[in-house]
């Protein structure tokens, strides 16, 4: 998978929750922090989580880690600024994609040839699952299951969007497909995670 594909898929998978794919509700016996699932919602990003993710996946040197940490902190500050703007969500997502593209290029400039090769083979699902693994302390089984769920949801959304653009389905049919994919994703995530992990995920999505 090339860099451009990673960027596009990364934006797609990240937007699963941002644009209506809310984190699953925790069991009724426990308090739930409600998540804003409107298209105006904007997720927070933890620079420490993102940095440690790349460090682990790419086996980076201390000097690379220092430079990456600086890049990531700057990236996240710019990302948060986009989220705070009053622009339409479509405009903000476009700005976020461009920011992510530049961030990826900056990371590439830090890497050795071997690391660049590894980086080019990192999938969007692998990135997202790695971040969730750290944030929610996922087990290996949960990580594998989460990757499968995200890929299926991402593939479904992409397929529906392409079908609508080709006039093969209507906007209403696309919306219905999105709702079905959302339910499948939510149900799948709920079955994978513990009540404590679900609660932590909800709390994370509430920080916007």
C-alpha positions, 0 to 999 in steps of 0.5 A: 500500500503506497503513502497516498493510499494510507493517507486516504484510508487513514482519513476514512477509518478515522472518520468512522467514529467522527461522522456518526460511528459513535463509540458503543454505549457502556452497560446500563449498570455503569455511568456513561459519558455521552458522545456527540455524534454530530458531524460537527464533532472533532476528536482529540489526539494524544501526541504521546500515543501517536509518537509511541505508536510509530516508535513501536512500529518502526523501531526508531532511534532515540534521535528519531524519537525526539524529532518525531515527538516535536513533529507530532506535538506540532501536528496535533496542535494544528489538528486541534486548531482545525477542529476549533474553526467554524468552517463546515465539517467537509472543509475541516476534513479536507484540511485535516487530510492535507495536514495528515499528508504533510505530517506523513511526509515529515515522518518519511524524511526522518526514516532510514531506507529500511524504516521507509520500506516498513512504513510503506507497508503499514496499513491504516487499520494497523495504525488505528488498532495500534493507537487503540491498543495503547489507549485501551490496553487491548489484548492480542485477540482484541487487536486482531478483532478490532482490525477486522471490524474496522477493515470491514466497516471501511470497505463498506463505506468506501463501496457505498460511496463509490456506488452512489458516485456512479449513480448505482444507489441513491443517497437514501440507500447509501445512508441506510447502508451507513447505518447498517455498517455502523450498527455492525461496527458498534455491536462488534466493538461492544462484543470485543471490549470489556465494560471498562474499556468501553467506558474509557473509549466513551470518555476519550471521544467526549474530549472534543 
